């Protein structure tokens, strides 16, 4: 894996030079995850320990009988202070999340953020939530938004520009996501959601393109592109994320929030590099807590 020379370079550099012990519990790591963990150790990012059904060469391993036991062991190690975060390997996301949700490691509403470095854009964009909640209600969108803001702050932003997405910019009774977007904006105005400028409903082109806004005659609370995109539901977020990765060549990282410390959660199909950047983001997040 080559060193970073793109939009993730700054956060990777900060994680690699951040002092202090940082241990990651790997759950059922495949060969790619194991290579990434060895590289993280070599570069001083993290000290790995693996939980799985077989031994992992070159990494301290605790062999257990099933993937479920592997997640439970990793969670217990974190609760005991033996690890700072958990990283999902080659197992189903539902199995992984189930053990976390039912444990004391869960401290709030669980949400997931994907961080995309899209070719042609100078900065990464945070997209949420394409993993956890299929059809989030307003209360859940508030937590999704707050965690996405925290994630964007890891990239160096203090005040984050958030676009709440919908089909278009009009508030229409027949499009519930637009109504939710308007309420989130008002909550931010009233100080109920901090450290962000929020606008919406916004169509995707308006969230990314100043030219699109000018052609439509629209004026928002911030100038595009947004730092964060809040999707109407899981399906729209997941399809956008995978479209960017597989059709536009975007690089992606994934972080789970709502736990004692943020957790590395990437797709089983994601690259070694995606896993490494995700681990770097988690290390930065833990250092801020």
Backbone as CSV, one residue per row, in Angstrom:
resi,resn,N_x,N_y,N_z,CA_x,CA_y,CA_z,C_x,C_y,C_z
1,UNK,0.852,-1.196,0.000,0.000,0.000,0.000,0.888,1.247,0.000
2,UNK,0.624,2.160,-0.943,1.426,3.378,-1.049,0.981,4.405,-0.021
3,UNK,1.930,5.291,0.292,1.577,6.380,1.199,0.610,7.335,0.508
4,UNK,-0.158,8.054,1.330,-1.217,8.893,0.783,-0.660,10.163,0.156
5,UNK,-1.271,10.564,-0.964,-0.894,11.812,-1.624,-2.164,12.515,-2.102
6,UNK,-3.243,12.398,-1.334,-4.523,12.912,-1.783,-5.248,13.600,-0.646
7,UNK,-6.584,13.616,-0.735,-7.385,14.347,0.245,-7.312,13.763,1.645
8,UNK,-6.905,12.505,1.781,-6.784,11.889,3.099,-5.382,12.064,3.699
9,UNK,-4.472,12.669,2.953,-3.072,12.711,3.378,-2.891,13.382,4.734
10,UNK,-3.629,14.463,4.974,-3.447,15.207,6.221,-3.865,14.381,7.433
11,UNK,-5.042,13.755,7.379,-5.494,12.996,8.542,-4.624,11.765,8.765
12,UNK,-4.152,11.151,7.682,-3.246,10.010,7.830,-1.936,10.452,8.478
13,UNK,-1.395,11.567,8.028,-0.148,12.083,8.611,-0.323,12.393,10.097
14,UNK,-1.437,13.013,10.452,-1.665,13.341,11.865,-1.780,12.082,12.718
15,UNK,-2.427,11.053,12.189,-2.558,9.796,12.933,-1.209,9.101,13.074
16,UNK,-0.391,9.140,12.020,0.905,8.467,12.056,1.890,9.162,12.983
17,UNK,1.706,10.448,13.216,2.632,11.193,14.084,2.063,11.459,15.471
18,UNK,0.828,11.027,15.716,0.203,11.231,17.023,0.835,10.309,18.059
19,UNK,1.294,10.867,19.147,1.970,10.082,20.178,0.953,9.418,21.100
20,UNK,1.390,8.325,21.727,0.533,7.635,22.677,0.113,6.264,22.181
21,UNK,-0.147,5.359,23.125,-0.555,4.003,22.769,-1.967,3.991,22.194
22,UNK,-2.157,3.166,21.193,-3.470,3.000,20.578,-3.577,1.563,20.125
23,UNK,-4.517,0.806,20.715,-4.667,-0.610,20.403,-6.003,-0.855,19.707
24,UNK,-5.948,-1.702,18.682,-7.153,-2.019,17.928,-7.405,-3.518,17.989
25,UNK,-8.634,-3.894,18.320,-9.054,-5.290,18.339,-9.666,-5.636,16.995
26,UNK,-9.010,-6.506,16.248,-9.482,-6.921,14.928,-10.429,-8.103,15.075
27,UNK,-11.576,-8.028,14.440,-12.564,-9.107,14.516,-12.583,-9.874,13.199
28,UNK,-12.174,-11.131,13.256,-12.149,-12.010,12.070,-11.431,-11.354,10.890
29,UNK,-10.181,-10.935,11.091,-9.485,-10.269,9.988,-9.161,-11.216,8.842
30,UNK,-9.385,-10.757,7.618,-8.937,-11.493,6.450,-7.490,-11.102,6.162
31,UNK,-6.920,-11.641,5.096,-5.516,-11.379,4.799,-5.248,-9.894,4.561
32,UNK,-6.182,-9.226,3.902,-6.015,-7.802,3.603,-6.027,-6.970,4.880
33,UNK,-6.970,-7.273,5.781,-7.044,-6.555,7.054,-5.803,-6.815,7.893
34,UNK,-5.307,-8.048,7.870,-4.102,-8.385,8.625,-2.889,-7.622,8.091
35,UNK,-2.773,-7.516,6.765,-1.670,-6.735,6.188,-1.769,-5.280,6.598
36,UNK,-2.987,-4.739,6.554,-3.192,-3.358,6.956,-2.793,-3.150,8.413
37,UNK,-3.166,-4.100,9.292,-2.860,-3.984,10.712,-1.351,-4.035,10.954
38,UNK,-0.661,-4.885,10.203,0.795,-4.958,10.325,1.439,-3.648,9.879
39,UNK,0.910,-3.055,8.822,1.406,-1.763,8.351,1.139,-0.679,9.387
40,UNK,-0.051,-0.707,9.993,-0.384,0.278,11.024,0.583,0.184,12.197
41,UNK,0.951,-1.038,12.552,1.933,-1.223,13.629,3.293,-0.684,13.215
42,UNK,3.690,-0.985,11.994,4.990,-0.538,11.483,5.083,0.986,11.453
43,UNK,3.989,1.643,11.106,3.994,3.113,10.997,3.642,3.807,12.308
44,UNK,3.424,3.048,13.357,3.157,3.641,14.659,1.739,4.123,14.858
45,UNK,0.816,3.645,14.033,-0.581,4.067,14.159,-1.293,3.281,15.244
46,UNK,-1.116,1.958,15.270,-1.862,1.130,16.217,-1.151,-0.179,16.486
47,UNK,-1.420,-0.726,17.658,-0.958,-2.059,18.028,-2.144,-2.996,17.913
48,UNK,-2.114,-3.971,16.979,-3.282,-4.821,16.757,-3.283,-6.081,17.626
49,UNK,-4.482,-6.542,17.945,-4.710,-7.859,18.523,-5.936,-8.440,17.820
50,UNK,-5.850,-9.702,17.414,-6.908,-10.295,16.591,-7.776,-11.259,17.393
51,UNK,-9.063,-11.275,17.048,-10.020,-12.259,17.553,-10.617,-12.955,16.338
52,UNK,-10.515,-14.285,16.307,-11.061,-15.006,15.168,-11.043,-16.500,15.384
53,UNK,-11.480,-17.217,14.364,-11.577,-18.673,14.476,-10.283,-19.379,14.096
54,UNK,-9.289,-18.606,13.665,-7.980,-19.191,13.366,-6.887,-18.182,13.646
55,UNK,-5.681,-18.675,13.818,-4.558,-17.819,14.136,-4.209,-16.903,12.961
56,UNK,-3.796,-15.667,13.285,-3.392,-14.700,12.266,-1.887,-14.520,12.361
57,UNK,-1.185,-14.848,11.319,0.279,-14.805,11.322,0.791,-13.392,11.593
58,UNK,1.726,-13.293,12.533,2.371,-12.023,12.818,1.610,-11.101,13.741
59,UNK,0.410,-11.514,14.184,-0.403,-10.676,15.060,-0.865,-11.512,16.255
60,UNK,-0.771,-10.953,17.444,-1.288,-11.641,18.627,-2.759,-11.994,18.386
61,UNK,-3.097,-13.268,18.549,-4.444,-13.737,18.207,-5.068,-14.489,19.371
62,UNK,-6.336,-14.224,19.599,-7.130,-14.995,20.545,-8.136,-15.803,19.730
63,UNK,-7.903,-17.090,19.659,-8.725,-17.970,18.824,-10.004,-18.338,19.573
64,UNK,-11.149,-18.140,18.899,-12.462,-18.419,19.488,-13.245,-19.322,18.541
65,UNK,-14.437,-19.720,18.974,-15.183,-20.718,18.223,-16.065,-20.199,17.113
66,UNK,-16.363,-18.907,17.087,-17.301,-18.377,16.098,-17.102,-16.876,15.918
67,UNK,-17.613,-16.313,14.820,-17.553,-14.862,14.638,-18.245,-14.102,15.773
68,UNK,-19.357,-14.655,16.271,-20.072,-13.995,17.378,-19.180,-13.883,18.597
69,UNK,-18.464,-14.950,18.912,-17.549,-14.935,20.054,-16.386,-13.974,19.811
70,UNK,-15.982,-13.838,18.553,-14.895,-12.916,18.227,-15.294,-11.470,18.520
71,UNK,-16.508,-11.085,18.102,-16.976,-9.719,18.380,-17.104,-9.507,19.890
72,UNK,-17.691,-10.472,20.567,-17.879,-10.352,22.014,-16.540,-10.225,22.737
73,UNK,-15.534,-10.976,22.280,-14.211,-10.882,22.888,-13.578,-9.527,22.669
74,UNK,-13.728,-8.984,21.471,-13.172,-7.673,21.168,-13.845,-6.580,21.997
75,UNK,-15.176,-6.670,22.119,-15.920,-5.700,22.925,-15.474,-5.768,24.382
76,UNK,-15.350,-6.977,24.909,-14.957,-7.149,26.305,-13.549,-6.601,26.550
77,UNK,-12.650,-6.817,25.602,-11.293,-6.287,25.748,-11.313,-4.766,25.823
78,UNK,-12.138,-4.123,24.990,-12.258,-2.662,25.039,-12.842,-2.195,26.362
79,UNK,-13.855,-2.890,26.841,-14.485,-2.512,28.111,-13.510,-2.637,29.272
80,UNK,-12.580,-3.576,29.168,-11.575,-3.783,30.217,-10.391,-2.833,30.081
81,UNK,-10.360,-2.059,29.000,-9.266,-1.121,28.787,-8.080,-1.708,28.039
82,UNK,-8.221,-2.936,27.514,-7.121,-3.563,26.800,-7.010,-3.157,25.346
83,UNK,-8.020,-2.489,24.825,-7.993,-1.979,23.450,-8.784,-0.680,23.410
84,UNK,-8.455,0.156,22.437,-9.115,1.461,22.304,-10.278,1.435,21.326
85,UNK,-10.186,0.569,20.335,-11.254,0.503,19.347,-11.348,-0.902,18.774
86,UNK,-12.368,-1.122,17.973,-12.633,-2.405,17.338,-12.666,-2.184,15.831
87,UNK,-12.223,-3.200,15.104,-12.247,-3.108,13.651,-12.887,-4.358,13.063
88,UNK,-13.890,-4.150,12.243,-14.579,-5.267,11.587,-13.732,-5.844,10.462
89,UNK,-13.656,-7.173,10.435,-12.968,-7.861,9.361,-13.951,-8.548,8.431
90,UNK,-13.688,-9.831,8.150,-14.500,-10.561,7.186,-15.652,-11.275,7.892
91,UNK,-16.655,-10.494,8.264,-17.880,-11.052,8.837,-19.030,-10.126,8.496
92,UNK,-20.237,-10.641,8.643,-21.419,-9.873,8.294,-21.589,-8.678,9.218
93,UNK,-21.990,-7.544,8.660,-22.162,-6.335,9.460,-23.228,-6.523,10.532
94,UNK,-24.296,-7.249,10.221,-25.361,-7.485,11.207,-24.818,-8.226,12.427
95,UNK,-24.006,-9.246,12.199,-23.395,-9.997,13.303,-22.499,-9.088,14.132
96,UNK,-21.736,-8.259,13.459,-20.814,-7.338,14.123,-21.574,-6.331,14.990
97,UNK,-22.604,-5.713,14.410,-23.347,-4.678,15.126,-24.170,-5.240,16.278
98,UNK,-24.710,-6.438,16.108,-25.571,-7.027,17.125,-24.850,-7.138,18.463
99,UNK,-23.597,-7.598,18.441,-22.837,-7.754,19.678,-22.508,-6.399,20.306
100,UNK,-22.278,-5.404,19.482,-21.947,-4.075,20.005,-23.174,-3.406,20.613
101,UNK,-24.301,-3.501,19.915,-25.520,-2.830,20.353,-26.009,-3.343,21.708
102,UNK,-25.843,-4.627,21.974,-26.350,-5.203,23.223,-25.359,-5.094,24.382
103,UNK,-24.216,-4.452,24.166,-23.160,-4.373,25.179,-23.054,-2.974,25.779
104,UNK,-22.377,-2.837,26.916,-22.138,-1.506,27.505,-21.208,-0.641,26.660
105,UNK,-20.607,-1.235,25.612,-19.752,-0.444,24.720,-20.574,0.571,23.930
106,UNK,-21.852,0.299,23.775,-22.779,1.236,23.127,-23.134,2.323,24.136
107,UNK,-22.917,3.578,23.765,-23.166,4.690,24.680,-24.209,5.677,24.170
108,UNK,-24.624,5.534,22.920,-25.607,6.452,22.346,-26.263,5.810,21.148
109,UNK,-26.905,6.625,20.341,-27.525,6.093,19.133,-26.433,5.761,18.117
110,UNK,-26.450,4.530,17.612,-25.420,4.064,16.688,-25.668,4.618,15.280
111,UNK,-24.639,5.258,14.725,-24.713,5.748,13.348,-23.391,5.449,12.649
112,UNK,-23.421,5.498,11.329,-22.210,5.240,10.554,-21.944,6.395,9.599
113,UNK,-20.676,6.747,9.470,-20.265,7.785,8.529,-19.293,7.203,7.511
114,UNK,-19.571,7.462,6.247,-18.620,7.162,5.182,-17.949,8.472,4.784
115,UNK,-16.639,8.439,4.673,-15.879,9.625,4.283,-15.320,9.370,2.889
116,UNK,-15.735,10.195,1.938,-15.382,9.994,0.535,-14.388,11.044,0.044
117,UNK,-13.313,10.583,-0.573,-12.414,11.464,-1.312,-12.727,11.255,-2.784
118,UNK,-13.436,12.211,-3.383,-13.952,12.069,-4.750,-13.025,12.793,-5.725
119,UNK,-12.595,12.139,-6.784,-11.743,12.807,-7.773,-12.373,14.106,-8.275
120,UNK,-11.554,15.153,-8.316,-12.048,16.455,-8.768,-12.462,17.372,-7.641
121,UNK,-12.554,16.826,-6.414,-12.913,17.653,-5.252,-11.713,17.755,-4.318
122,UNK,-11.479,18.967,-3.825,-10.287,19.205,-3.010,-10.371,18.589,-1.622
123,UNK,-11.578,18.439,-1.105,-11.720,17.977,0.268,-12.636,16.756,0.334
124,UNK,-12.450,15.916,1.342,-13.356,14.782,1.518,-14.741,15.250,1.946
125,UNK,-15.735,14.411,1.714,-17.099,14.706,2.151,-17.602,13.537,2.984
126,UNK,-18.293,13.855,4.067,-18.865,12.844,4.960,-20.302,12.582,4.529
127,UNK,-20.670,11.300,4.389,-22.027,10.911,3.996,-22.595,9.989,5.073
128,UNK,-23.833,10.262,5.482,-24.459,9.428,6.515,-25.976,9.416,6.316
129,UNK,-26.630,8.296,6.614,-26.093,7.057,7.144,-26.443,5.943,6.174
130,UNK,-25.429,5.312,5.595,-25.665,4.276,4.610,-25.492,2.871,5.142
131,UNK,-25.564,2.695,6.481,-25.259,1.389,7.061,-26.230,0.929,8.135
132,UNK,-26.693,1.819,9.004,-27.354,1.379,10.240,-28.877,1.471,10.183
133,UNK,-29.423,2.659,9.938,-30.866,2.866,10.069,-31.536,2.958,8.700
134,UNK,-32.381,1.984,8.342,-32.989,1.981,6.998,-33.836,3.218,6.701
135,UNK,-34.741,3.561,7.629,-35.646,4.691,7.414,-35.638,5.578,8.664
136,UNK,-34.628,6.433,8.817,-34.503,7.216,10.052,-35.633,8.229,10.214
137,UNK,-36.138,8.313,11.450,-37.113,9.360,11.761,-36.362,10.634,12.118
138,UNK,-37.086,11.673,12.472,-36.448,12.962,12.736,-35.461,12.879,13.896
139,UNK,-35.863,12.242,14.991,-34.974,12.134,16.153,-33.687,11.404,15.783
140,UNK,-33.805,10.361,14.989,-32.623,9.615,14.563,-31.756,10.444,13.622
141,UNK,-32.388,11.249,12.774,-31.609,12.118,11.885,-30.831,13.169,12.658
142,UNK,-31.367,13.590,13.785,-30.624,14.538,14.633,-29.321,13.900,15.092
143,UNK,-29.382,12.654,15.562,-28.175,11.962,16.024,-27.243,11.644,14.860
144,UNK,-27.801,11.261,13.735,-26.992,11.021,12.534,-26.223,12.285,12.164
145,UNK,-26.904,13.423,12.220,-26.275,14.699,11.869,-25.193,15.075,12.861
146,UNK,-25.480,14.940,14.148,-24.478,15.292,15.162,-23.215,14.455,15.026
147,UNK,-23.370,13.167,14.799,-22.198,12.308,14.647,-21.441,12.607,13.358
148,UNK,-22.164,12.946,12.304,-21.501,13.310,11.044,-20.690,14.590,11.209
149,UNK,-21.194,15.510,12.006,-20.441,16.742,12.295,-19.149,16.401,13.031
150,UNK,-19.248,15.527,14.027,-18.047,15.097,14.762,-17.031,14.467,13.810
151,UNK,-17.530,13.671,12.891,-16.645,13.017,11.930,-15.952,14.040,11.038
152,UNK,-16.698,15.008,10.546,-16.117,16.038,9.677,-15.069,16.865,10.408
153,UNK,-15.250,17.042,11.704,-14.272,17.809,12.480,-12.919,17.106,12.548
154,UNK,-12.895,15.789,12.386,-11.625,15.060,12.349,-10.797,15.466,11.140
155,UNK,-11.464,15.979,10.113,-10.786,16.372,8.881,-10.274,17.807,8.950
156,UNK,-10.436,18.451,10.103,-9.880,19.781,10.296,-10.874,20.919,10.286
157,UNK,-12.166,20.620,10.191,-13.187,21.662,10.194,-13.689,21.902,11.609
158,UNK,-13.772,23.155,12.022,-14.363,23.477,13.319,-15.867,23.688,13.191
159,UNK,-16.262,24.524,12.220,-17.673,24.721,11.910,-17.940,24.028,10.574
160,UNK,-18.870,23.092,10.592,-19.071,22.182,9.464,-20.297,22.601,8.653
161,UNK,-20.165,22.601,7.328,-21.287,22.902,6.431,-22.028,21.610,6.089
162,UNK,-23.297,21.540,6.481,-24.090,20.322,6.345,-25.228,20.544,5.355
163,UNK,-25.302,19.688,4.340,-26.421,19.698,3.402,-27.342,18.530,3.722
164,UNK,-28.605,18.820,4.009,-29.591,17.772,4.256,-30.304,17.532,2.926
165,UNK,-30.125,16.342,2.388,-30.543,16.057,1.015,-32.009,15.668,0.898
166,UNK,-32.566,16.020,-0.247,-33.909,15.599,-0.615,-33.972,15.622,-2.142
167,UNK,-35.160,15.400,-2.698,-35.298,15.368,-4.159,-35.066,16.737,-4.786
168,UNK,-35.500,17.787,-4.108,-35.263,19.149,-4.582,-35.270,20.090,-3.381
169,UNK,-35.260,21.395,-3.673,-35.124,22.368,-2.583,-36.461,22.843,-2.010
170,UNK,-37.558,22.365,-2.546,-38.860,22.796,-2.062,-39.316,21.954,-0.874
171,UNK,-40.032,22.590,0.043,-40.630,21.875,1.170,-42.049,21.511,0.762
172,UNK,-42.249,20.217,0.484,-43.519,19.739,-0.047,-44.112,18.673,0.868
173,UNK,-45.416,18.732,1.132,-46.043,17.751,2.033,-45.824,16.306,1.603
174,UNK,-45.712,16.060,0.309,-45.567,14.699,-0.188,-44.155,14.149,-0.132
175,UNK,-43.189,14.971,0.284,-41.789,14.523,0.361,-41.316,14.709,1.811
176,UNK,-41.467,13.714,2.653,-41.144,13.839,4.086,-39.701,14.241,4.359
177,UNK,-38.760,13.802,3.515,-37.358,14.145,3.770,-37.130,15.652,3.703
178,UNK,-37.896,16.351,2.880,-37.779,17.805,2.820,-38.265,18.470,4.089
179,UNK,-39.334,17.935,4.667,-39.831,18.475,5.930,-38.827,18.256,7.053
180,UNK,-38.233,17.056,7.106,-37.207,16.779,8.112,-36.018,17.719,7.948
181,UNK,-35.634,17.966,6.711,-34.501,18.855,6.446,-34.777,20.260,6.975
182,UNK,-35.971,20.755,6.741,-36.321,22.095,7.203,-36.277,22.178,8.729
183,UNK,-36.748,21.133,9.395,-36.736,21.124,10.857,-35.300,21.069,11.383
184,UNK,-34.444,20.263,10.759,-33.039,20.208,11.175,-32.368,21.573,11.036
185,UNK,-32.690,22.288,9.974,-32.146,23.638,9.792,-32.575,24.560,10.923
186,UNK,-33.846,24.526,11.267,-34.358,25.381,12.338,-33.741,24.996,13.682
187,UNK,-33.544,23.708,13.914,-32.893,23.266,15.154,-31.479,23.814,15.245
188,UNK,-30.761,23.820,14.122,-29.406,24.372,14.122,-29.433,25.872,14.398
189,UNK,-30.409,26.575,13.812,-30.549,28.014,14.056,-30.784,28.311,15.534
190,UNK,-31.516,27.429,16.201,-31.839,27.613,17.613,-30.764,27.056,18.548
191,UNK,-29.670,26.579,17.996,-28.570,26.080,18.806,-28.730,24.663,19.314
192,UNK,-29.704,23.921,18.783,-29.923,22.544,19.227,-28.967,21.555,18.561
193,UNK,-28.383,21.953,17.462,-27.319,21.184,16.807,-26.144,22.135,16.647
194,UNK,-25.034,21.815,17.323,-23.924,22.761,17.428,-22.842,22.517,16.382
195,UNK,-21.976,23.509,16.255,-20.743,23.423,15.451,-21.001,23.197,13.967
196,UNK,-22.136,23.688,13.482,-22.452,23.470,12.066,-23.344,24.563,11.517
197,UNK,-23.209,24.780,10.212,-24.173,25.553,9.439,-24.940,24.524,8.608
198,UNK,-26.236,24.443,8.832,-27.053,23.415,8.183,-28.051,24.068,7.242
199,UNK,-28.170,23.509,6.039,-29.186,23.993,5.111,-29.823,22.805,4.400
200,UNK,-31.074,23.010,4.028,-31.827,21.974,3.351,-33.314,22.298,3.409
201,UNK,-34.108,21.611,2.635,-33.686,20.525,1.760,-32.835,21.007,0.588
202,UNK,-31.859,20.169,0.208,-30.996,20.478,-0.923,-30.943,19.268,-1.847
203,UNK,-31.044,19.522,-3.139,-30.785,18.472,-4.111,-29.281,18.236,-4.165
204,UNK,-28.887,17.074,-4.640,-27.474,16.710,-4.622,-26.619,17.678,-5.423
205,UNK,-27.108,18.126,-6.581,-26.300,19.038,-7.383,-26.073,20.363,-6.669
206,UNK,-27.071,20.839,-5.938,-26.919,22.089,-5.200,-25.920,21.958,-4.059
207,UNK,-25.864,20.780,-3.449,-24.939,20.558,-2.335,-23.489,20.574,-2.795
208,UNK,-23.256,20.236,-4.066,-21.897,20.144,-4.579,-21.480,21.324,-5.454
209,UNK,-22.443,21.968,-6.112,-22.093,22.891,-7.194,-22.618,24.309,-6.962
210,UNK,-21.701,25.257,-6.875,-22.082,26.666,-6.786,-22.788,27.106,-8.073
211,UNK,-22.310,26.585,-9.204,-22.919,26.933,-10.492,-24.372,26.465,-10.553
212,UNK,-24.654,25.271,-10.050,-26.028,24.765,-10.048,-26.933,25.672,-9.228
213,UNK,-26.433,26.133,-8.091,-27.226,27.036,-7.239,-27.520,28.348,-7.956
214,UNK,-26.513,28.872,-8.646,-26.697,30.142,-9.359,-27.721,29.998,-10.472
215,UNK,-27.676,28.892,-11.208,-28.632,28.672,-12.298,-30.056,28.529,-11.779
216,UNK,-30.191,27.933,-10.591,-31.513,27.759,-9.995,-31.986,29.010,-9.249
217,UNK,-31.087,29.988,-9.084,-31.430,31.185,-8.336,-31.560,30.939,-6.841
218,UNK,-30.768,29.992,-6.327,-30.855,29.607,-4.917,-29.710,30.207,-4.116
219,UNK,-29.998,30.562,-2.884,-28.987,31.097,-1.964,-29.078,30.325,-0.659
220,UNK,-27.979,29.674,-0.294,-27.962,28.856,0.907,-27.118,29.507,1.991
221,UNK,-27.149,28.901,3.160,-26.432,29.445,4.314,-24.921,29.278,4.190
222,UNK,-24.472,28.448,3.251,-23.040,28.278,2.993,-22.845,28.075,1.496
223,UNK,-21.611,28.262,1.066,-21.289,28.092,-0.346,-20.850,26.658,-0.596
224,UNK,-21.431,26.003,-1.599,-21.028,24.632,-1.900,-19.534,24.570,-2.273
225,UNK,-18.928,23.379,-2.115,-19.535,22.100,-1.743,-19.670,21.935,-0.236
226,UNK,-20.641,21.127,0.179,-20.861,20.846,1.591,-19.766,19.937,2.136
227,UNK,-19.579,20.009,3.457,-18.657,19.093,4.137,-19.342,17.781,4.486
228,UNK,-20.663,17.844,4.700,-21.442,16.685,5.135,-22.716,16.594,4.295
229,UNK,-23.059,15.378,3.894,-24.333,15.113,3.240,-25.144,14.180,4.134
230,UNK,-26.335,14.633,4.533,-27.254,13.791,5.304,-28.303,13.268,4.333
231,UNK,-28.288,11.957,4.117,-29.188,11.344,3.137,-30.567,11.097,3.745
232,UNK,-31.602,11.017,2.922,-32.948,10.759,3.441,-33.088,9.393,4.111
233,UNK,-32.355,8.392,3.591,-32.486,7.042,4.127,-31.242,6.235,3.795
234,UNK,-31.198,5.015,4.323,-30.030,4.148,4.141,-29.804,3.811,2.676
235,UNK,-30.875,3.493,1.955,-30.720,3.060,0.564,-30.100,4.143,-0.301
236,UNK,-30.579,5.375,-0.174,-30.038,6.452,-1.004,-28.582,6.740,-0.647
237,UNK,-28.257,6.690,0.651,-26.874,6.919,1.072,-25.965,5.819,0.555
238,UNK,-26.377,4.558,0.723,-25.539,3.435,0.314,-25.307,3.440,-1.197
239,UNK,-26.350,3.727,-1.968,-26.191,3.740,-3.424,-25.281,4.881,-3.871
240,UNK,-25.394,6.039,-3.220,-24.518,7.157,-3.574,-23.062,6.808,-3.263
241,UNK,-22.818,6.253,-2.070,-21.451,5.915,-1.656,-20.825,4.914,-2.614
242,UNK,-21.548,3.829,-2.906,-20.990,2.795,-3.774,-20.865,3.282,-5.218
243,UNK,-21.749,4.172,-5.644,-21.617,4.762,-6.976,-20.337,5.587,-7.087
244,UNK,-20.065,6.366,-6.059,-18.850,7.179,-6.069,-17.593,6.311,-6.087
245,UNK,-17.623,5.223,-5.314,-16.447,4.349,-5.231,-16.232,3.585,-6.536
246,UNK,-17.279,2.967,-7.058,-17.123,2.053,-8.177,-17.263,2.704,-9.554
247,UNK,-17.905,3.864,-9.631,-18.082,4.531,-10.920,-17.226,5.789,-11.057
248,UNK,-16.955,6.465,-9.941,-16.197,7.714,-9.997,-14.787,7.578,-9.447
249,UNK,-14.437,6.394,-8.943,-13.082,6.186,-8.440,-12.798,6.841,-7.111
250,UNK,-13.839,7.092,-6.311,-13.632,7.714,-5.001,-12.970,6.739,-4.037
251,UNK,-12.231,7.287,-3.098,-11.673,6.510,-1.996,-12.589,6.712,-0.798
252,UNK,-12.716,5.683,0.040,-13.703,5.748,1.113,-13.116,5.253,2.420
253,UNK,-13.590,5.833,3.505,-13.287,5.357,4.858,-14.605,5.258,5.608
254,UNK,-14.641,4.407,6.642,-15.892,4.212,7.373,-15.691,4.166,8.874
255,UNK,-16.512,4.930,9.604,-16.405,5.012,11.062,-17.791,4.900,11.681
256,UNK,-17.896,4.073,12.710,-19.139,3.876,13.466,-19.102,4.732,14.723
257,UNK,-20.208,5.450,14.986,-20.304,6.338,16.144,-21.419,5.855,17.081
258,UNK,-21.435,6.419,18.302,-22.431,6.017,19.286,-21.913,4.948,20.232
259,UNK,-20.606,4.717,20.191,-19.952,3.751,21.055,-18.958,4.480,21.963
260,UNK,-18.428,3.750,22.947,-17.503,4.373,23.899,-16.368,5.074,23.166
261,UNK,-15.808,4.418,22.186,-14.882,5.020,21.235,-15.369,4.671,19.835
262,UNK,-15.147,5.548,18.856,-15.552,5.214,17.485,-14.915,3.911,17.014
263,UNK,-15.614,3.222,16.108,-15.243,1.889,15.655,-14.978,1.915,14.146
264,UNK,-13.989,1.121,13.715,-13.682,1.012,12.286,-14.663,0.037,11.647
265,UNK,-15.494,0.540,10.756,-16.481,-0.311,10.079,-16.477,0.007,8.594
266,UNK,-15.860,-0.882,7.816,-15.811,-0.737,6.367,-16.518,-1.926,5.722
267,UNK,-16.804,-1.806,4.449,-17.396,-2.898,3.699,-16.370,-4.011,3.516
268,UNK,-16.850,-5.246,3.458,-15.939,-6.367,3.207,-15.234,-6.219,1.864
269,UNK,-15.833,-5.469,0.939,-15.244,-5.287,-0.394,-14.278,-4.105,-0.457
270,UNK,-14.191,-3.332,0.625,-13.315,-2.159,0.608,-11.846,-2.563,0.580
271,UNK,-11.022,-1.654,0.092,-9.599,-1.930,-0.091,-8.837,-1.872,1.229
272,UNK,-7.619,-2.381,1.169,-6.708,-2.298,2.314,-6.497,-0.844,2.720
273,UNK,-6.391,-0.011,1.723,-6.155,1.408,1.991,-7.351,2.061,2.691
274,UNK,-8.566,1.674,2.276,-9.768,2.199,2.924,-9.784,1.837,4.409
275,UNK,-9.366,0.636,4.711,-9.326,0.189,6.097,-8.273,0.975,6.883
276,UNK,-7.151,1.254,6.244,-6.078,1.994,6.918,-6.510,3.429,7.226
277,UNK,-7.106,4.097,6.268,-7.575,5.468,6.489,-8.642,5.491,7.587
278,UNK,-9.528,4.490,7.587,-10.576,4.404,8.605,-9.971,4.270,9.998
279,UNK,-8.936,3.444,10.110,-8.256,3.278,11.394,-7.606,4.588,11.832
280,UNK,-7.004,5.301,10.893,-6.402,6.602,11.208,-7.450,7.580,11.736
281,UNK,-8.616,7.613,11.104,-9.685,8.505,11.568,-10.129,8.141,12.981
282,UNK,-10.232,6.839,13.261,-10.629,6.414,14.610,-9.592,6.818,15.649
283,UNK,-8.324,6.710,15.296,-7.281,7.129,16.232,-7.398,8.622,16.538
284,UNK,-7.639,9.426,15.514,-7.817,10.865,15.727,-9.044,11.139,16.595
285,UNK,-10.123,10.380,16.370,-11.348,10.574,17.149,-11.124,10.246,18.619
286,UNK,-10.435,9.145,18.892,-10.169,8.745,20.280,-9.300,9.795,20.973
287,UNK,-8.363,10.387,20.247,-7.476,11.390,20.841,-8.218,12.657,21.239
288,UNK,-9.396,12.897,20.644,-10.183,14.096,20.948,-11.135,13.890,22.120
289,UNK,-11.334,12.635,22.556,-12.338,12.346,23.580,-11.765,12.482,24.995
